[in-house]
Amino acid sequence: MRFAAGLCLTVIAAAGACAAEIRLQAAGLPGGSRAFAISAERPDVVVKGAPVEAGFTFAGLAAGAYCIEIAAPGRRVIGVDLRPRDAEGRPLEAGPVTAQVEKIVRDFFDHTQDFFDRRRIAMMAGTADRVVALVESSLSGDKTTYGEARGKVIYRLDLWDFEKSYGSWRKVRSRAFIRRTMDAAEFHATEFVYARELGGIDLSQNDVRSVEYRFPAKAEGGKEEK
């Protein structure tokens, strides 16, 4: 499945009063690439990275969790945080889910409905009693009643949280991650890759975090890079 990459977010300069920093080294980064740090607390606001040799620096960040997005010609890599949260909201280390649990989550997903015409679970991870699923959805603007959406595609990523309680799994909430309206031609000409290595980057005040990532030589749309 192929997707397009318009960036319909508010791009802001890093705040001078904040001192945390992410240093991204991306091997194989194509020329003309851009990168953005997306705040987990405010995913509609991003911080544009400053280019450095073979990577980017995101300076002046506030404390919190971030995901990095790399925009390259014809391809976009989005970091995804699939860590479940405990009762106090603290992130937990997550791994692969069992085939049985995956089937339960996918069966629930298959029986839900919304207005999107293309939707799927792109990834999932979790613990023994918590699972997070990345839900990818899109809708052709030509199928809506809004004239301004003609020739565009509505594209969205959501995180669905599931918990096991008294032996049964249930969905406990949805979290909007990315919501964009993109030109349809660009949407169908660009590949998206979701990478956990670029998600869930936790920063405390004055932190400096280094992140290494190998840009995929040939992306397969929507698949997690190993």
C-alpha positions in Angstrom: 0.0 0.0 0.0 1.5 3.4 -1.0 0.9 6.7 0.6 1.7 10.3 0.1 3.4 12.8 2.1 2.1 16.3 2.5 3.0 17.9 5.8 -0.1 19.6 7.1 1.2 20.5 10.5 2.3 23.7 12.3 6.1 23.8 12.1 7.6 25.8 14.9 11.1 27.0 15.9 12.5 25.4 19.0 11.8 27.3 22.1 14.9 29.1 23.5 13.9 28.5 27.1 14.0 24.7 26.6 17.4 22.9 26.5 16.8 19.2 25.6 18.1 18.0 22.3 17.9 15.0 19.9 20.8 14.2 17.6 19.8 12.0 14.7 22.4 10.1 12.6 20.7 8.5 9.6 22.9 6.3 7.4 21.9 6.3 3.7 19.9 9.5 4.0 18.8 10.7 0.5 19.7 14.2 -0.6 17.0 16.8 0.0 15.6 15.1 3.0 14.0 16.9 5.9 13.2 15.8 9.4 10.8 16.7 12.2 10.4 15.9 15.8 6.7 15.3 16.8 5.7 15.9 20.4 3.6 13.1 21.9 1.8 15.7 24.1 0.9 17.9 21.1 1.2 15.9 17.8 -0.2 18.8 15.8 3.0 20.8 16.5 6.4 19.7 15.2 9.9 21.0 15.5 12.0 21.1 12.3 15.4 19.6 12.5 18.6 21.5 11.6 20.7 19.5 9.0 24.1 18.3 10.0 26.4 15.8 8.4 24.4 12.6 7.8 21.6 13.7 10.0 19.7 16.3 11.9 19.8 18.1 15.3 16.6 19.0 17.2 17.6 21.6 19.8 15.7 23.6 22.4 13.1 20.9 23.0 10.9 20.8 26.0 10.9 17.6 28.2 8.6 14.9 27.0 8.3 12.0 24.5 9.0 12.5 20.8 8.8 10.7 17.5 10.9 11.6 14.5 9.7 11.9 11.0 12.0 11.9 8.0 10.7 13.2 4.7 12.7 12.2 1.6 11.8 12.4 -2.1 9.1 9.8 -2.7 9.3 8.3 0.8 8.5 9.2 4.4 9.6 7.4 7.5 7.5 8.0 10.7 8.7 7.0 14.1 6.0 5.3 16.1 5.8 4.8 19.9 4.0 1.5 20.6 4.7 1.4 24.3 1.6 0.8 26.4 1.1 2.9 29.5 0.6 1.7 33.1 -2.1 3.0 35.4 0.0 6.1 36.1 0.6 6.8 32.4 4.2 5.7 32.5 5.5 3.9 29.3 6.2 0.1 29.5 8.7 -1.8 27.4 6.7 -3.6 24.6 7.5 -6.7 22.5 5.7 -8.8 19.9 2.2 -10.0 20.8 1.1 -13.6 20.6 -0.8 -14.9 17.6 -3.9 -15.4 19.9 -3.9 -11.8 21.1 -3.2 -10.4 17.6 -6.3 -12.3 16.4 -8.4 -10.9 19.2 -7.3 -7.3 18.4 -7.8 -7.8 14.6 -11.2 -9.4 15.1 -12.3 -6.3 17.1 -10.9 -4.0 14.5 -12.7 -5.8 11.7 -16.0 -5.4 13.4 -15.7 -1.6 13.9 -16.8 0.9 11.4 -16.0 4.5 10.5 -16.1 6.8 7.4 -12.7 5.9 6.0 -12.6 3.8 2.8 -9.2 2.2 3.4 -8.1 1.2 6.9 -5.8 -1.4 8.5 -3.8 -2.3 11.5 -0.2 -1.5 10.4 1.7 -2.6 13.6 1.1 -3.7 17.1 3.2 -4.4 20.2 2.5 -4.9 23.9 3.0 -6.7 27.2 1.2 -9.7 28.8 -1.9 -7.5 29.6 -1.6 -4.4 27.4 -1.4 -3.9 23.6 -1.0 -0.8 21.4 -2.1 -1.0 17.7 -1.2 1.5 15.0 -4.3 2.0 12.9 -3.8 3.6 9.5 -6.8 5.1 7.7 -7.4 7.1 4.5 -10.3 8.6 2.6 -10.5 10.0 -0.9 -11.7 13.6 -0.7 -13.8 13.1 -3.8 -16.1 10.9 -1.7 -16.8 13.6 0.8 -19.4 16.5 0.7 -16.7 19.1 1.2 -15.7 20.8 -2.0 -12.3 21.9 -0.7 -11.3 18.2 -0.2 -11.7 17.3 -3.9 -8.5 16.0 -5.4 -7.1 15.3 -1.9 -6.8 12.4 0.5 -7.5 12.5 4.2 -4.8 10.4 6.0 -4.7 9.5 9.6 -2.7 7.4 12.1 -4.3 6.5 15.5 -3.0 4.5 18.4 -5.5 2.1 19.9 -4.9 0.9 23.5 -6.2 -2.6 24.6 -6.0 -4.1 28.1 -6.7 -7.5 29.5 -9.0 -7.5 32.5 -10.5 -10.5 34.3 -9.3 -12.7 31.4 -10.9 -10.6 28.6 -9.3 -8.1 26.2 -11.0 -4.7 25.6 -10.2 -1.5 23.9 -9.8 1.3 26.5 -9.0 4.3 24.3 -7.9 5.8 21.0 -5.1 8.4 20.6 -4.8 10.6 17.5 -1.3 10.5 16.3 -1.2 12.1 12.8 -4.1 13.7 10.8 -3.4 15.2 7.4 -5.0 16.2 4.2 -2.7 15.7 1.2 -2.8 16.1 -2.5 -4.1 12.8 -4.0 -1.3 12.5 -6.7 1.4 12.9 -4.0 -0.4 10.5 -1.7 -0.4 7.7 -4.3 3.2 8.4 -5.3 5.0 8.3 -1.9 5.8 5.4 0.3 5.4 5.4 4.1 7.4 3.4 6.5 6.7 3.1 10.2 9.8 2.7 12.4 9.8 2.0 16.2 13.4 3.0 16.3 12.4 6.6 15.7 9.5 6.6 18.2 9.2 6.9 22.0 12.3 9.1 22.5 12.0 10.3 26.1 13.6 13.6 27.1 14.0 15.1 30.5 15.1 18.7 31.1 18.6 19.3 29.6 18.8 15.8 28.1 20.8 15.2 25.0 19.8 12.0 23.2 21.6 10.4 20.2 19.5 8.3 17.8 21.0 6.2 15.0 18.8 5.0 12.1 19.6 3.4 8.7 17.4 4.9 6.1 15.8 2.0 4.1 17.3 1.4 0.8 14.0 0.3 -0.6 10.9 0.9 1.4 7.8 -1.2 1.6 4.9 1.0 2.4 3.6 0.8 5.9 5.9 -2.0 7.0 8.1 -1.8 10.1 11.8 -1.7 9.2 13.8 -4.4 11.0 
